[in-house]
Amino acid sequence: MYDFGPYEKTYKEFNWDLAKEFLEYKEGDPLNIGWYCSDRICQQGKAQKIAMIWEGFDGEVRKYSFNDLRLLSNTYAHYLKGLGIKPGDRVCIFMDKIPDLYISFLGILKLGAIAQPLFSAFGEEALFTRMDDADSIAVITTRKHFRKVRRIKDQLPHLKHIIVVDDENVRLEEREKVFILDKAERVEDFNIYPTNPESPSVLHYTSGTTGKPKGALHVHASIFAQSLSSKWVLDLKDEDIYWCTADPGWVTGTSYGIIGPWSLGITQVVYCGGFGSEKWYKLMEKFRVSVWYTAPTAIRMLMKDGTDLVKQHDLSALRYMCSVGEPLNPEAVHWGIEAFDMPFYDTYWQTETGAIVITNFPGMKVKPGSMGRAFPGITAVVLDLKSYEVIREPNKVGLIALKPGWPSMMREYWNNPTVYQSKFINGWYITGDRSSIDSEGYFWFVGRDDDVINTAGHLVGPFEIESALIEHEAVAEAAAVGKPDPVNMEVVKAFVALKPGFEGSSDLELSIMNFIRKKLSPLAMPQEIEFVDKLPKTRSGKIMRRLLRAMEWGEEIGDTSTLEDD
């Protein structure tokens, strides 16, 4: 087995009581994430330490201390309580990455209500689906987005309050209100609701890559896993400047863009300016970002612009980089080393798991293409696809499964107990992803269970094919799906988006085929390549292979409310 150095003892002796000790939590005490991420840090003597460095799309910069977080989240909690919002009520947060998003999130939790963050780019259909399912009682939004809410409010009988936070001159209709945080009287003391570890905290809706989005309900105990994994996996230290690029409308943006770093008293950068290689590198240089957590989609977009652009910026403060959201292709790991003199460390988890469950640790041997090893306290295995028995044989593909009981595991799918129960078989939580495990305990992702291609009775995972494709100099992104075949049932078809300067042609298709032939088995070779301008993705950046497959098979496309705009 591989020597995991200082983490080897952790693996052998770990239990979740260590996470409670880490946060100085005593059994039976109240546990409120909002308090732990603000008031507690102030009590540790860090009240004046900068918690958030925020930069807007126009270059405006604001800085907030942990004492600011404490006072302003108290102010939000006081205001919402005055509206009659009670513990357990769902309060939707629907805005761009402005400071109010992060501060109101903590305020909602301090009140004992359930925070329901939604991605601000959602259209009316996606917004309605989630607010209707959750019976949201209030929504906090901005001038830019509140008209979407206004157009659907008559279909939402439970919605009592539409709160606009950035325009006191907006013309209000029934149920609409204005709350300007900068003009509100600061609340020094707020009687924080004594939530316990099992009290509901956050309701996150899945990105909908495999059908109708489901509401995964988390509890305040999730902080035990989120805090400890932020320390051990993201390697956050007191002096770090941390940047998580995820939007809090998705679980990464709350677990590791709010709860994890702030529970440790870490300064983090929040950028509301959208993607752009030059913009991102300038931001990292300007604020001396030292730890960076981003996604494979973003990495592939950065790769398009090459390494020369990286070298034009002083990124000497950067010491550690992690990735999440989709499997990290080996080429991205190699590019990280070439561009930044360090690899991206892949991490694996889901909306449902609430925190990292399989990962690469700092200092751990990185095997490009591998997800890493199970986090301490997580029992992770692969199960046989038919019997659901644990596979003991190395390198054999099965379903990734986790032993229930870790603190950040979802406690239910909102209003959907039947689907929730279906996720548990033989005492295991079934992730819906396929992987193998090598002899050193490293997991190797194959694909979503419903993305795997069955060709002539052999199961082929899209990840291996896509990783080979993007190693070609012309390929920016790729997606592999099964298409109908009268002989083999399915054969592989690849959709390819090209880098700038390349155009699709039969010659280029032949070049790509010859290139990947040396890397893939004959069964995994695409029978067809279709060049596309871009791949369909969810708004969180995940490739929607099921949409491509449905089009090939002439099937119903299903829910597309999370599909990114053109």
C-alpha positions, 0 to 999 in steps of 0.5 A: 500500500502507498505510504500516506505519511502524516495521514496514515495514522489518521486513516487508522484511528479516525472517527467523527468525534475528532471533527467535533473536537476540532470545532470545540463542540461538546455533545448536547450543545446547540450547533448553528453553522451561522454562529460557527462561521462568524461569532465563534471566529470573533471569540477566537480573537479574529474579529478584525481579520478579513473574512471576504475580499469581494470584487464586482464585475466593474472592478469595485472591491469591498472587504469584510471582517469576521466582525462585519459578518457577525453584525451583518448576519445578525442584522439579516436574521433580525429582519427576517424574524421581524417578517414572521419567518420561523425556524424550518421555513425555506428562504430562497437566495436568488442573486449574483455573487454579491456580499448579500448572498453570503451574509444572508446565508449565515443570517438565515441559518442563525434564525433557524430557517433553511437556506435554499440557494439557487443559481442566479442564471436560472430562468423562470421555469427552473426557479418555479420548479424549485421554489414550488417544490420547497414551498419557499416562504421568502426569496431574497433577490436583486433588481436584476432578477426580481422580475423573474420572481414577480412573473411566477409569484401568483403560482407560488401560494406559499411565497409571502415575501419577495425581498429586493436588496439593492434598489430602494426605488424599485416600484413594489407590488403585493408581497414585495419589500426592500431591504438595504443592508448598508442602511439597516441598523446594525444588530449587535446581539441576536438570540441565535436559534439553538439548532442541534446537529440534526436541525435542517440547514441547507436545501440544495437542488441537484443540477438535474443531469439525470432528470428532474432536480431533487432537493437534498436536505442537509443539517447543521452537523454537515459542518463537521465534515466540511470544516475538517475536509477544508483543513485536510483536503484543501490544506487551508492555513490561517494565513491563506487567501483562498478562492473557490470559483463555485457559485453558492447556487451549487453545493460547492459554493456553500460547503467550500465557498462559505461554511468550510473556509469561514469555520476555519477563520480563513480569508476568501476571495469572492469574484462576481465578474464572470469567467475569463482567463486574463481576468482570473489570473489578474485577480489571483495576482492582485489578491495573492491567492494561495489556495484555489478550488475550481472545476474541470470545465474552467480548467479546460477553458484556461487550457485553451489559452495556453501556458504563456498567459499564465507566465505573464502574471505573478502567481508566486503566492499560489501553492495548492490547487484542487478541482471538483464537479466532474472527473479531472482528465489526466491532461488537465493534471499534466497541464497544471504542472506545466502551467503552475509547476504543481498539479490539480488535486482531484476531489470527488463528492456530490450534492447528496454527500455534502462534503468531499468523500473521495480525494487526493490529499496534499503531498499524496502521490497523484495518479493522473485520472484517479479520484484519489482515496476515501476521506478518513471516516468514509467507507467507500467501496465499489459494488457488483452491478447485479448483486450489489455485493462488495467487489474485492478484486482490484481494477474491476468496475462497479458502482461507487457506494458509501456506508451511511453515517457521515455528518454531511450526508443528506437526510432526505430528498425534499417531498420525495421519500421514495426516490430517497430510499431507492438510493440505499441498497444493502446498507450502502448509499449508491452514488450512481457513479461507476469506478474501479479501485486499484491495489493502492486504494485509488478510485478510477472514475468510469462514468455515471451509471446511466452514461456508460455505453454497452457495446456488444455486451461490453461496458465502456465508460465515457471518461476514458474516451473523452480523456484521450480525445482532449489530448489531441492538439485540436480538441478543447472539450469532448463528450462520448455517448452510445448511439444505436447499432443493429449489430452491437446494440450501441457503439461510441459516438463522440461530440467534439468542440475544437480549440480556436484556430481549428475547423472540423473536417474529414481530415481532422476527424481522421487525425483525431481517430489515428491519435486516439487509436493508440490510447483506446481499446477497439471497443472504446473507439468512436465510430463517429465524431461530430464537431460542435460549437460547444457541448450542452452543459448544466449551469454548474458546468457538467456536460449533459451526456444524457441530452446528447444520448437522447437525441441520438436515440430519439428519446424524450430529452427530459428536464432541461431547466438547468441547461446553460444559456446560449 
